[in-house]
Amino acid sequence: MAARPVPPPPPLDPALLAMFRGVATATISDNLERLPGLVGLRAFHRGGSLLGTALTVRVRAGDNLAIHQALAVAGPGDVIVVDGGGDTSRALVGDIMKAIAESRGVAGFVIDGAIRDSAAFAASDLPCYARAAIHRGPYKTGPGEINVPVSIGGWTVHPGDVVVGDMDGVVTFPPGIAPGLIAAVRAQEAREAEVLRMIREGRYDGRYAKPAG
C-alpha cells in the first residue's frame, strides 16, 4: 500500500541552516526551555554530527515500505525521521537503505524503532539514531505516511523542522524560530567560554554558573 502523498514544506534558507553546523545539541536544548526532545535514541554511526531538515515518515510497527518510498523522493540535506512507534521487534533500516540514502545525499536517519547491519553503520559517518539493533527484517506491505507530523519519544517533529544531532542525541525545532534561537545559542556559547577561561585562570567563584552543564 503506497504512502499517502503529502506536499513537502518549503525549503529552508541554506545559510540559516548552516549556522547550526557544529552547535551542541545540549546548548540548543538549553535554549528550548530544556524541553524533552527526542529521548530514548542512541547514535549507531562512527561519529560526526547531523544537520538537515526533517522528511517525516510514519509506519506501522515493523514495516518499512513508506521509508523506501520516502527515500525515493528524498534529496540532499533531508533527514529521514521515522515514527515507528518505538517498536524494536523488527529492523526498519539496514545497509541497503543506508546505501540508497548516501547515493541521494540524505543527511541521516532518526528512527523510532530498530535498525540492522549495525556494523555497517558503525563503520560509516552517515548519522543514524535509533532505539536498538536487531537481526529480524521488516514487513513491506504498509500502510504509511510521508511528510506528516510524527511523534518520537513524546516529542512532535513536523515536516521541514530543523534536525540537529551529535553524540548526546537529537533535537528538532521549527525553522521559524531559527534566527532567535541561534542568537541565544551564540550568547550561551560566549558565556560558557568565559566561565571556562576563568576556571583555567583560577578566577572562577561560581557567580557565573548556569544550571546543569
Z-matrix of the N, CA and C atoms (Angstrom, degrees):
N
C 1 1.464
C 2 1.530 1 108.96
N 3 1.311 2 117.71 1 120.71
C 4 1.457 3 121.39 2 -177.72
C 5 1.523 4 111.23 3 -68.33
N 6 1.339 5 115.17 4 146.99
C 7 1.455 6 119.78 5 176.94
C 8 1.516 7 110.00 6 -66.02
N 9 1.327 8 115.60 7 144.57
C 10 1.463 9 120.20 8 178.54
C 11 1.526 10 109.44 9 -64.99
N 12 1.352 11 119.01 10 123.28
C 13 1.459 12 120.41 11 -177.79
C 14 1.526 13 111.80 12 -72.46
N 15 1.317 14 116.08 13 132.29
C 16 1.459 15 122.64 14 175.73
C 17 1.524 16 106.98 15 -131.93
N 18 1.335 17 118.83 16 131.63
C 19 1.463 18 120.08 17 -179.35
C 20 1.534 19 111.39 18 -59.02
N 21 1.339 20 117.60 19 141.64
C 22 1.463 21 120.11 20 178.46
C 23 1.521 22 111.04 21 -71.08
N 24 1.341 23 117.87 22 158.69
C 25 1.463 24 120.78 23 176.68
C 26 1.519 25 110.72 24 -72.32
N 27 1.320 26 118.31 25 164.51
C 28 1.470 27 119.60 26 176.34
C 29 1.516 28 111.01 27 -64.01
N 30 1.333 29 117.94 28 147.91
C 31 1.469 30 120.32 29 -177.92
C 32 1.531 31 112.00 30 -68.41
N 33 1.328 32 115.19 31 151.90
C 34 1.458 33 122.47 32 177.88
C 35 1.521 34 109.37 33 -88.13
N 36 1.324 35 116.72 34 145.22
C 37 1.456 36 121.95 35 176.40
C 38 1.533 37 108.87 36 -56.69
N 39 1.338 38 118.42 37 119.08
C 40 1.475 39 120.54 38 -177.79
C 41 1.528 40 113.07 39 -58.16
N 42 1.334 41 117.33 40 -34.18
C 43 1.461 42 119.85 41 -179.62
C 44 1.522 43 111.12 42 -65.94
N 45 1.333 44 117.13 43 -37.84
C 46 1.455 45 120.78 44 178.10
C 47 1.523 46 110.33 45 -68.36
N 48 1.325 47 116.69 46 -42.86
C 49 1.456 48 120.33 47 178.05
C 50 1.524 49 110.77 48 -60.71
N 51 1.317 50 117.17 49 -41.98
C 52 1.466 51 121.54 50 -176.85
C 53 1.527 52 112.81 51 -62.09
N 54 1.321 53 117.39 52 -23.82
C 55 1.464 54 120.03 53 179.04
C 56 1.522 55 112.26 54 -62.22
N 57 1.332 56 117.16 55 -21.82
C 58 1.463 57 120.68 56 -177.95
C 59 1.529 58 112.36 57 -93.78
N 60 1.333 59 116.87 58 2.41
C 61 1.463 60 118.94 59 178.92
C 62 1.525 61 109.48 60 -66.45
N 63 1.316 62 116.24 61 126.29
C 64 1.456 63 121.30 62 178.39
C 65 1.513 64 114.83 63 82.50
N 66 1.332 65 118.48 64 -1.46
C 67 1.463 66 121.21 65 178.59
C 68 1.529 67 108.90 66 -76.45
N 69 1.322 68 117.12 67 134.72
C 70 1.459 69 121.48 68 -178.21
C 71 1.521 70 110.92 69 -69.45
N 72 1.320 71 116.09 70 137.29
C 73 1.464 72 119.66 71 177.82
C 74 1.531 73 110.96 72 -61.51
N 75 1.339 74 116.88 73 -31.92
C 76 1.467 75 119.82 74 179.44
C 77 1.524 76 110.95 75 -62.67
N 78 1.321 77 116.46 76 -39.66
C 79 1.463 78 120.09 77 -179.86
C 80 1.522 79 110.67 78 -69.59
N 81 1.319 80 116.75 79 -40.77
C 82 1.464 81 119.63 80 176.16
C 83 1.526 82 109.97 81 -61.82
N 84 1.322 83 117.08 82 -45.98
C 85 1.455 84 121.52 83 179.98
C 86 1.522 85 111.26 84 -58.89
N 87 1.344 86 117.26 85 -42.94
C 88 1.462 87 120.82 86 178.68
C 89 1.519 88 111.45 87 -56.16
N 90 1.330 89 115.90 88 -35.21
C 91 1.460 90 120.25 89 -176.45
C 92 1.527 91 112.97 90 -95.09
N 93 1.317 92 116.26 91 7.46
C 94 1.463 93 122.24 92 168.97
C 95 1.523 94 109.15 93 -109.76
N 96 1.326 95 115.44 94 34.47
C 97 1.466 96 123.00 95 178.88
C 98 1.525 97 111.81 96 59.73
N 99 1.331 98 115.95 97 28.69
C 100 1.476 99 122.80 98 177.33
C 101 1.525 100 111.76 99 54.57
N 102 1.320 101 116.05 100 34.37
C 103 1.459 102 120.54 101 178.77
C 104 1.531 103 109.89 102 -68.88
N 105 1.333 104 118.41 103 163.17
C 106 1.461 105 119.79 104 -165.07
C 107 1.519 106 116.57 105 -66.75
N 108 1.323 107 118.35 106 -30.09
C 109 1.458 108 118.45 107 -177.32
C 110 1.518 109 111.66 108 64.74
N 111 1.330 110 115.78 109 -160.74
C 112 1.459 111 121.42 110 -176.44
C 113 1.527 112 108.15 111 -90.57
N 114 1.312 113 117.25 112 94.02
C 115 1.459 114 120.96 113 -175.68
C 116 1.523 115 111.02 114 -92.62
N 117 1.318 116 115.84 115 154.24
C 118 1.457 117 121.55 116 174.99
C 119 1.509 118 115.06 117 91.69
N 120 1.342 119 118.32 118 1.07
C 121 1.453 120 121.11 119 179.19
C 122 1.527 121 109.87 120 -103.80
N 123 1.345 122 116.63 121 154.27
C 124 1.465 123 119.74 122 174.63
C 125 1.520 124 109.79 123 -135.32
N 126 1.304 125 114.90 124 158.28
C 127 1.460 126 120.63 125 -178.63
C 128 1.524 127 110.41 126 -77.65
N 129 1.334 128 116.28 127 135.59
C 130 1.457 129 121.79 128 175.90
C 131 1.525 130 112.31 129 -110.50
N 132 1.329 131 118.59 130 -8.40
C 133 1.457 132 121.03 131 -177.04
C 134 1.525 133 110.94 132 -86.49
N 135 1.325 134 115.46 133 170.89
C 136 1.467 135 121.91 134 -175.11
C 137 1.515 136 112.12 135 -65.61
N 138 1.295 137 116.62 136 -41.04
C 139 1.458 138 120.24 137 -178.47
C 140 1.508 139 109.69 138 171.04
N 141 1.324 140 115.72 139 -177.22
C 142 1.450 141 119.99 140 -179.25
C 143 1.509 142 111.82 141 93.37
N 144 1.319 143 114.82 142 164.91
C 145 1.461 144 120.90 143 -174.77
C 146 1.523 145 110.96 144 -104.95
N 147 1.318 146 114.16 145 163.07
C 148 1.468 147 122.58 146 179.64
C 149 1.515 148 108.97 147 -112.01
N 150 1.318 149 116.38 148 133.36
C 151 1.460 150 121.45 149 175.17
C 152 1.517 151 108.43 150 -150.40
N 153 1.322 152 116.13 151 127.19
C 154 1.451 153 120.69 152 177.94
C 155 1.512 154 110.43 153 176.76
N 156 1.309 155 115.74 154 -164.34
C 157 1.463 156 121.25 155 178.30
C 158 1.515 157 109.65 156 -121.15
N 159 1.325 158 115.51 157 147.89
C 160 1.457 159 121.74 158 -169.38
C 161 1.524 160 112.68 159 -75.88
N 162 1.327 161 115.12 160 124.91
C 163 1.459 162 122.50 161 163.58
C 164 1.522 163 103.95 162 -105.86
N 165 1.308 164 116.49 163 102.01
C 166 1.460 165 121.29 164 -169.89
C 167 1.521 166 112.35 165 -86.61
N 168 1.325 167 114.11 166 147.51
C 169 1.469 168 121.09 167 -179.82
C 170 1.523 169 108.03 168 -139.86
N 171 1.321 170 116.44 169 134.54
C 172 1.466 171 120.82 170 171.85
C 173 1.521 172 107.97 171 -115.77
N 174 1.346 173 116.36 172 128.98
C 175 1.459 174 121.13 173 -179.30
C 176 1.523 175 109.45 174 -127.46
N 177 1.317 176 115.69 175 162.16
C 178 1.459 177 118.33 176 170.04
C 179 1.527 178 107.75 177 -79.91
N 180 1.303 179 116.74 178 159.46
C 181 1.461 180 121.37 179 -175.26
C 182 1.523 181 111.30 180 -53.61
N 183 1.328 182 115.42 181 124.97
C 184 1.458 183 120.68 182 174.15
C 185 1.512 184 116.34 183 76.17
N 186 1.327 185 118.72 184 13.26
C 187 1.469 186 121.89 185 -177.46
C 188 1.526 187 109.32 186 -122.41
N 189 1.339 188 117.48 187 126.99
C 190 1.468 189 119.21 188 -175.57
C 191 1.521 190 114.49 189 -115.39
N 192 1.339 191 118.41 190 16.91
C 193 1.460 192 120.09 191 -179.87
C 194 1.526 193 111.39 192 -54.98
N 195 1.325 194 117.59 193 -46.25
C 196 1.465 195 120.32 194 -177.16
C 197 1.523 196 111.82 195 -67.40
N 198 1.333 197 118.30 196 -26.05
C 199 1.470 198 120.01 197 176.74
C 200 1.525 199 109.44 198 -69.10
N 201 1.328 200 117.15 199 -41.62
C 202 1.466 201 119.89 200 174.80
C 203 1.528 202 110.38 201 -58.98
N 204 1.327 203 116.92 202 -42.32
C 205 1.458 204 120.44 203 -180.00
C 206 1.523 205 110.94 204 -66.72
N 207 1.329 206 117.31 205 -35.61
C 208 1.466 207 120.35 206 176.91
C 209 1.524 208 110.96 207 -66.70
N 210 1.330 209 117.02 208 -40.31
C 211 1.465 210 119.89 209 178.58
C 212 1.532 211 111.36 210 -63.09
N 213 1.315 212 116.93 211 -29.62
C 214 1.468 213 120.64 212 -179.77
C 215 1.524 214 111.98 213 -67.60
N 216 1.338 215 117.29 214 -24.04
C 217 1.466 216 120.18 215 -179.28
C 218 1.531 217 111.63 216 -111.73
N 219 1.334 218 117.79 217 -0.99
C 220 1.460 219 121.33 218 -177.89
C 221 1.521 220 110.95 219 -72.80
N 222 1.326 221 114.69 220 154.54
C 223 1.446 222 120.25 221 178.32
C 224 1.508 223 111.12 222 -138.70
N 225 1.331 224 116.93 223 -177.31
C 226 1.464 225 121.02 224 -178.71
C 227 1.525 226 112.06 225 -55.43
N 228 1.318 227 115.83 226 132.89
C 229 1.456 228 121.15 227 177.66
C 230 1.510 229 115.23 228 89.95
N 231 1.335 230 117.65 229 -9.57
C 232 1.466 231 119.36 230 177.32
C 233 1.524 232 110.40 231 -74.51
N 234 1.316 233 115.51 232 140.58
C 235 1.461 234 121.94 233 170.91
C 236 1.524 235 106.87 234 -109.54
N 237 1.324 236 117.08 235 121.91
C 238 1.455 237 121.08 236 179.78
C 239 1.522 238 107.74 237 -80.26
N 240 1.337 239 116.17 238 107.01
C 241 1.467 240 122.72 239 -177.05
C 242 1.522 241 107.83 240 -106.98
N 243 1.325 242 116.52 241 113.82
C 244 1.460 243 121.61 242 -169.32
C 245 1.519 244 111.53 243 -113.99
N 246 1.310 245 115.50 244 122.52
C 247 1.460 246 122.40 245 171.35
C 248 1.523 247 107.43 246 -90.49
N 249 1.338 248 114.77 247 98.43
C 250 1.453 249 120.24 248 177.50
C 251 1.510 250 112.33 249 -103.21
N 252 1.337 251 115.39 250 15.87
C 253 1.453 252 120.01 251 177.87
C 254 1.513 253 114.27 252 70.33
N 255 1.333 254 116.68 253 11.61
C 256 1.451 255 120.10 254 -179.49
C 257 1.510 256 114.13 255 76.46
N 258 1.328 257 117.80 256 4.82
C 259 1.456 258 121.50 257 -178.13
C 260 1.530 259 110.14 258 -71.19
N 261 1.326 260 117.13 259 131.75
C 262 1.467 261 121.47 260 179.93
C 263 1.525 262 112.27 261 -119.22
N 264 1.326 263 117.34 262 20.68
C 265 1.465 264 120.54 263 -178.18
C 266 1.521 265 112.26 264 -80.01
N 267 1.354 266 117.50 265 -20.77
C 268 1.461 267 122.20 266 178.55
C 269 1.529 268 109.32 267 -143.89
N 270 1.314 269 115.49 268 144.90
C 271 1.463 270 119.93 269 179.58
C 272 1.520 271 110.92 270 -75.80
N 273 1.324 272 116.17 271 138.58
C 274 1.462 273 121.50 272 178.59
C 275 1.527 274 112.83 273 -97.55
N 276 1.324 275 117.19 274 -22.31
C 277 1.465 276 122.31 275 -176.39
C 278 1.526 277 108.63 276 -140.50
N 279 1.340 278 116.08 277 142.32
C 280 1.460 279 121.34 278 176.89
C 281 1.513 280 110.93 279 -143.69
N 282 1.321 281 115.89 280 -162.28
C 283 1.463 282 121.95 281 -172.10
C 284 1.529 283 112.26 282 -62.02
N 285 1.340 284 117.64 283 -40.48
C 286 1.475 285 120.07 284 -179.54
C 287 1.529 286 110.22 285 -62.21
N 288 1.317 287 116.79 286 -46.14
C 289 1.462 288 119.51 287 -179.31
C 290 1.526 289 110.72 288 -68.54
N 291 1.314 290 117.58 289 -31.71
C 292 1.466 291 120.54 290 174.22
C 293 1.527 292 110.11 291 -61.38
N 294 1.334 293 116.12 292 -43.98
C 295 1.462 294 120.10 293 179.63
C 296 1.528 295 111.47 294 -64.04
N 297 1.341 296 116.86 295 -40.73
C 298 1.471 297 120.22 296 176.99
C 299 1.529 298 109.88 297 -60.97
N 300 1.323 299 115.93 298 -46.04
C 301 1.459 300 120.32 299 -179.25
C 302 1.525 301 110.81 300 -60.08
N 303 1.315 302 116.99 301 -44.47
C 304 1.465 303 120.35 302 179.85
C 305 1.524 304 110.85 303 -63.05
N 306 1.322 305 117.49 304 -38.43
C 307 1.467 306 120.79 305 -178.77
C 308 1.522 307 111.82 306 -67.18
N 309 1.333 308 117.63 307 -23.29
C 310 1.460 309 121.36 308 -178.14
C 311 1.529 310 112.17 309 -101.08
N 312 1.318 311 117.59 310 2.28
C 313 1.454 312 120.33 311 178.23
C 314 1.509 313 114.16 312 78.45
N 315 1.333 314 116.87 313 17.47
C 316 1.471 315 120.55 314 178.60
C 317 1.523 316 109.65 315 -60.94
N 318 1.327 317 116.12 316 140.62
C 319 1.466 318 120.88 317 -175.67
C 320 1.515 319 112.97 318 -78.15
N 321 1.342 320 118.25 319 -24.04
C 322 1.458 321 119.86 320 179.54
C 323 1.512 322 112.14 321 161.33
N 324 1.334 323 114.04 322 -179.62
C 325 1.464 324 122.67 323 179.41
C 326 1.525 325 110.18 324 -119.41
N 327 1.332 326 115.47 325 141.82
C 328 1.466 327 122.68 326 168.03
C 329 1.522 328 105.47 327 -129.42
N 330 1.321 329 117.10 328 110.88
C 331 1.462 330 122.15 329 -168.39
C 332 1.526 331 110.16 330 -119.66
N 333 1.321 332 116.73 331 115.98
C 334 1.463 333 120.08 332 172.77
C 335 1.521 334 107.69 333 -86.00
N 336 1.328 335 114.21 334 72.26
C 337 1.448 336 122.66 335 -174.81
C 338 1.513 337 107.79 336 171.84
N 339 1.329 338 116.89 337 -155.20
C 340 1.460 339 121.70 338 -175.36
C 341 1.529 340 111.13 339 -110.25
N 342 1.333 341 114.64 340 160.46
C 343 1.462 342 122.62 341 171.58
C 344 1.529 343 107.80 342 -122.60
N 345 1.329 344 116.29 343 173.61
C 346 1.462 345 120.73 344 168.00
C 347 1.526 346 108.30 345 -137.91
N 348 1.330 347 116.59 346 -177.69
C 349 1.468 348 120.94 347 -171.40
C 350 1.520 349 109.53 348 56.40
N 351 1.317 350 115.49 349 44.10
C 352 1.460 351 120.19 350 -174.50
C 353 1.526 352 111.98 351 -63.58
N 354 1.336 353 117.84 352 -28.10
C 355 1.463 354 119.77 353 178.16
C 356 1.533 355 110.73 354 -64.17
N 357 1.344 356 116.76 355 -35.54
C 358 1.468 357 120.12 356 178.32
C 359 1.520 358 110.57 357 -66.54
N 360 1.334 359 117.50 358 -39.57
C 361 1.458 360 119.71 359 176.88
C 362 1.525 361 110.82 360 -68.71
N 363 1.338 362 117.00 361 -37.70
C 364 1.461 363 120.61 362 -179.01
C 365 1.521 364 112.08 363 -65.07
N 366 1.332 365 116.84 364 -23.47
C 367 1.461 366 121.35 365 178.38
C 368 1.518 367 112.11 366 -94.99
N 369 1.330 368 117.42 367 5.34
C 370 1.467 369 122.54 368 -173.63
C 371 1.522 370 111.50 369 -117.52
N 372 1.316 371 115.35 370 153.17
C 373 1.465 372 121.06 371 174.57
C 374 1.526 373 111.95 372 -96.21
N 375 1.342 374 117.48 373 4.63
C 376 1.461 375 119.20 374 174.87
C 377 1.522 376 107.80 375 -74.31
N 378 1.330 377 118.11 376 115.59
C 379 1.465 378 119.45 377 -176.72
C 380 1.520 379 112.48 378 -60.14
N 381 1.321 380 114.78 379 134.61
C 382 1.463 381 121.32 380 177.55
C 383 1.515 382 108.65 381 -145.24
N 384 1.322 383 116.07 382 120.81
C 385 1.460 384 122.83 383 177.43
C 386 1.517 385 107.86 384 -118.53
N 387 1.321 386 116.36 385 134.84
C 388 1.468 387 121.22 386 -179.17
C 389 1.519 388 108.81 387 -155.49
N 390 1.330 389 115.44 388 176.68
C 391 1.470 390 120.26 389 179.70
C 392 1.518 391 112.54 390 -85.62
N 393 1.329 392 117.62 391 -34.68
C 394 1.461 393 120.33 392 -172.90
C 395 1.518 394 109.18 393 -163.16
N 396 1.332 395 114.80 394 171.52
C 397 1.465 396 121.91 395 170.78
C 398 1.522 397 108.36 396 -119.58
N 399 1.325 398 115.86 397 143.03
C 400 1.458 399 121.43 398 179.23
C 401 1.525 400 108.26 399 -151.95
N 402 1.339 401 117.09 400 151.06
C 403 1.460 402 120.92 401 -178.46
C 404 1.521 403 113.29 402 -78.51
N 405 1.312 404 118.95 403 -21.50
C 406 1.465 405 121.75 404 -172.89
C 407 1.530 406 111.37 405 -70.46
N 408 1.316 407 115.73 406 132.31
C 409 1.451 408 121.21 407 -177.88
C 410 1.520 409 113.23 408 -82.33
N 411 1.351 410 116.76 409 168.37
C 412 1.459 411 122.29 410 -174.48
C 413 1.533 412 113.16 411 -90.41
N 414 1.324 413 114.16 412 164.55
C 415 1.458 414 121.33 413 163.82
C 416 1.529 415 107.86 414 -78.10
N 417 1.316 416 116.44 415 164.21
C 418 1.465 417 121.22 416 179.60
C 419 1.526 418 110.16 417 -140.56
N 420 1.321 419 116.34 418 46.33
C 421 1.464 420 119.79 419 -176.74
C 422 1.526 421 112.81 420 -117.73
N 423 1.338 422 118.90 421 -6.02
C 424 1.451 423 121.10 422 -178.20
C 425 1.522 424 111.33 423 79.65
N 426 1.313 425 117.57 424 -168.02
C 427 1.468 426 126.88 425 -1.67
C 428 1.526 427 111.42 426 -79.38
N 429 1.331 428 115.04 427 -179.16
C 430 1.451 429 120.71 428 177.51
C 431 1.507 430 110.50 429 -169.99
N 432 1.331 431 115.58 430 170.61
C 433 1.465 432 121.68 431 179.10
C 434 1.520 433 109.13 432 -138.58
N 435 1.308 434 115.43 433 148.64
C 436 1.467 435 122.48 434 179.81
C 437 1.523 436 109.04 435 -125.22
N 438 1.344 437 115.95 436 141.96
C 439 1.464 438 122.93 437 179.68
C 440 1.528 439 112.08 438 60.26
N 441 1.334 440 114.88 439 48.63
C 442 1.461 441 122.32 440 173.20
C 443 1.533 442 107.22 441 -128.04
N 444 1.336 443 118.72 442 157.48
C 445 1.466 444 119.51 443 175.15
C 446 1.527 445 110.71 444 -60.03
N 447 1.333 446 115.79 445 137.68
C 448 1.465 447 120.83 446 179.31
C 449 1.525 448 108.79 447 -128.43
N 450 1.326 449 115.35 448 160.00
C 451 1.465 450 121.21 449 179.84
C 452 1.517 451 109.34 450 -119.54
N 453 1.332 452 115.64 451 127.36
C 454 1.460 453 121.58 452 178.92
C 455 1.518 454 108.34 453 -132.16
N 456 1.309 455 116.27 454 117.09
C 457 1.457 456 120.26 455 178.83
C 458 1.513 457 113.39 456 57.63
N 459 1.327 458 116.76 457 35.65
C 460 1.459 459 120.52 458 179.06
C 461 1.511 460 114.74 459 82.35
N 462 1.328 461 117.77 460 5.81
C 463 1.464 462 122.26 461 -178.04
C 464 1.521 463 109.03 462 -117.28
N 465 1.313 464 117.51 463 131.56
C 466 1.459 465 121.00 464 -179.77
C 467 1.523 466 110.62 465 -89.57
N 468 1.322 467 115.67 466 130.53
C 469 1.468 468 122.71 467 176.14
C 470 1.521 469 107.81 468 -114.81
N 471 1.332 470 116.12 469 128.36
C 472 1.461 471 121.71 470 179.41
C 473 1.524 472 110.20 471 -101.66
N 474 1.321 473 117.94 472 151.86
C 475 1.465 474 120.03 473 174.73
C 476 1.530 475 110.62 474 -54.60
N 477 1.317 476 116.21 475 133.94
C 478 1.457 477 120.70 476 179.09
C 479 1.508 478 114.63 477 86.71
N 480 1.342 479 119.14 478 -5.30
C 481 1.468 480 120.38 479 175.81
C 482 1.526 481 110.35 480 -60.72
N 483 1.314 482 115.81 481 149.47
C 484 1.457 483 120.83 482 174.24
C 485 1.529 484 108.40 483 -74.73
N 486 1.329 485 115.86 484 135.55
C 487 1.465 486 122.34 485 -179.25
C 488 1.530 487 108.08 486 -121.41
N 489 1.327 488 115.60 487 123.93
C 490 1.463 489 121.38 488 178.15
C 491 1.520 490 108.28 489 -126.55
N 492 1.331 491 116.64 490 131.78
C 493 1.454 492 120.18 491 179.93
C 494 1.516 493 111.38 492 -137.95
N 495 1.322 494 116.00 493 146.43
C 496 1.455 495 122.43 494 171.44
C 497 1.521 496 107.71 495 -145.14
N 498 1.309 497 118.12 496 -164.85
C 499 1.457 498 119.27 497 -175.02
C 500 1.531 499 112.73 498 -73.25
N 501 1.335 500 117.35 499 -7.24
C 502 1.464 501 120.75 500 173.95
C 503 1.522 502 112.76 501 -86.70
N 504 1.335 503 117.51 502 -22.13
C 505 1.453 504 120.31 503 -178.15
C 506 1.511 505 112.71 504 144.17
N 507 1.325 506 116.09 505 -156.95
C 508 1.462 507 122.69 506 -173.87
C 509 1.522 508 110.20 507 -130.72
N 510 1.341 509 116.11 508 136.39
C 511 1.460 510 121.66 509 171.78
C 512 1.519 511 108.18 510 -126.34
N 513 1.327 512 116.42 511 152.80
C 514 1.454 513 121.75 512 176.01
C 515 1.522 514 109.05 513 -136.15
N 516 1.321 515 115.35 514 156.61
C 517 1.458 516 120.05 515 177.70
C 518 1.524 517 109.25 516 -159.85
N 519 1.329 518 117.19 517 155.97
C 520 1.465 519 120.11 518 -179.66
C 521 1.522 520 110.69 519 -69.84
N 522 1.328 521 118.05 520 143.09
C 523 1.465 522 120.49 521 -177.67
C 524 1.511 523 113.73 522 -60.93
N 525 1.342 524 117.77 523 -25.43
C 526 1.457 525 119.97 524 -177.78
C 527 1.518 526 113.97 525 -63.86
N 528 1.340 527 117.80 526 -24.14
C 529 1.467 528 119.43 527 -179.32
C 530 1.522 529 111.89 528 -95.83
N 531 1.329 530 117.41 529 0.47
C 532 1.461 531 120.71 530 -174.09
C 533 1.533 532 113.54 531 -57.70
N 534 1.344 533 120.54 532 -45.27
C 535 1.466 534 118.44 533 -178.20
C 536 1.527 535 113.46 534 -60.81
N 537 1.329 536 117.57 535 -45.73
C 538 1.453 537 120.18 536 178.53
C 539 1.516 538 112.09 537 -67.72
N 540 1.323 539 116.21 538 -36.92
C 541 1.455 540 120.46 539 -179.12
C 542 1.516 541 111.52 540 -65.91
N 543 1.322 542 118.17 541 -43.74
C 544 1.461 543 119.20 542 -177.86
C 545 1.525 544 110.42 543 -66.81
N 546 1.326 545 117.56 544 -32.02
C 547 1.470 546 119.89 545 176.62
C 548 1.527 547 110.42 546 -65.02
N 549 1.336 548 116.77 547 -43.01
C 550 1.460 549 120.59 548 178.75
C 551 1.522 550 110.96 549 -66.52
N 552 1.328 551 116.51 550 -38.76
C 553 1.466 552 121.06 551 178.85
C 554 1.524 553 110.38 552 -62.60
N 555 1.325 554 117.39 553 -45.84
C 556 1.464 555 120.44 554 -179.21
C 557 1.523 556 110.95 555 -63.75
N 558 1.324 557 117.04 556 -36.91
C 559 1.465 558 120.32 557 177.99
C 560 1.526 559 110.50 558 -64.60
N 561 1.333 560 116.92 559 -42.44
C 562 1.467 561 119.63 560 178.74
C 563 1.525 562 110.72 561 -66.27
N 564 1.332 563 117.20 562 -40.90
C 565 1.466 564 119.91 563 177.98
C 566 1.526 565 111.06 564 -58.81
N 567 1.332 566 116.65 565 -39.97
C 568 1.461 567 120.10 566 179.15
C 569 1.529 568 111.25 567 -66.46
N 570 1.335 569 116.98 568 -42.08
C 571 1.463 570 120.37 569 177.75
C 572 1.521 571 111.39 570 -61.22
N 573 1.328 572 115.70 571 -44.98
C 574 1.449 573 119.31 572 -177.33
C 575 1.527 574 111.28 573 -68.49
N 576 1.335 575 116.88 574 -36.05
C 577 1.461 576 119.71 575 176.65
C 578 1.526 577 110.61 576 -62.66
N 579 1.325 578 116.97 577 -38.39
C 580 1.460 579 121.02 578 178.37
C 581 1.527 580 110.98 579 -66.49
N 582 1.326 581 117.17 580 -42.31
C 583 1.470 582 120.72 581 177.71
C 584 1.526 583 110.50 582 -60.74
N 585 1.341 584 116.90 583 -45.16
C 586 1.456 585 119.98 584 179.65
C 587 1.525 586 111.39 585 -63.03
N 588 1.333 587 116.49 586 -37.93
C 589 1.465 588 119.57 587 178.01
C 590 1.529 589 110.94 588 -64.30
N 591 1.337 590 116.38 589 -41.65
C 592 1.458 591 120.57 590 178.68
C 593 1.529 592 111.26 591 -65.05
N 594 1.328 593 117.09 592 -37.37
C 595 1.464 594 120.02 593 177.21
C 596 1.528 595 110.50 594 -63.08
N 597 1.334 596 115.91 595 -45.51
C 598 1.469 597 119.55 596 -179.95
C 599 1.525 598 111.54 597 -61.51
N 600 1.327 599 116.11 598 -34.00
C 601 1.466 600 120.95 599 -177.11
C 602 1.523 601 112.59 600 -89.03
N 603 1.329 602 117.66 601 0.14
C 604 1.453 603 121.14 602 178.74
C 605 1.510 604 114.08 603 73.17
N 606 1.335 605 117.54 604 24.46
C 607 1.465 606 121.05 605 -176.73
C 608 1.532 607 112.48 606 -110.21
N 609 1.318 608 117.78 607 1.34
C 610 1.465 609 120.10 608 -174.41
C 611 1.525 610 110.65 609 -78.53
N 612 1.349 611 116.07 610 128.75
C 613 1.467 612 120.06 611 -179.99
C 614 1.527 613 112.67 612 -123.05
N 615 1.326 614 117.82 613 11.05
C 616 1.458 615 121.15 614 176.13
C 617 1.507 616 114.47 615 91.18
N 618 1.314 617 118.29 616 -9.01
C 619 1.465 618 119.48 617 -175.58
C 620 1.529 619 112.61 618 -68.50
N 621 1.325 620 118.15 619 -22.23
C 622 1.458 621 121.01 620 -178.11
C 623 1.524 622 111.74 621 -102.22
N 624 1.327 623 116.97 622 11.38
C 625 1.466 624 120.41 623 -176.76
C 626 1.520 625 110.63 624 -64.29
N 627 1.301 626 115.34 625 142.50
C 628 1.454 627 122.13 626 175.25
C 629 1.527 628 108.38 627 -115.28
N 630 1.331 629 118.23 628 156.63
C 631 1.470 630 119.56 629 -179.84
C 632 1.518 631 111.82 630 -59.97
N 633 1.306 632 116.69 631 142.99
C 634 1.467 633 125.76 632 171.46
C 635 1.509 634 113.39 633 45.52
N 636 1.199 635 126.92 634 115.04
C 637 1.439 636 125.37 635 178.47
C 638 1.502 637 109.78 636 174.70
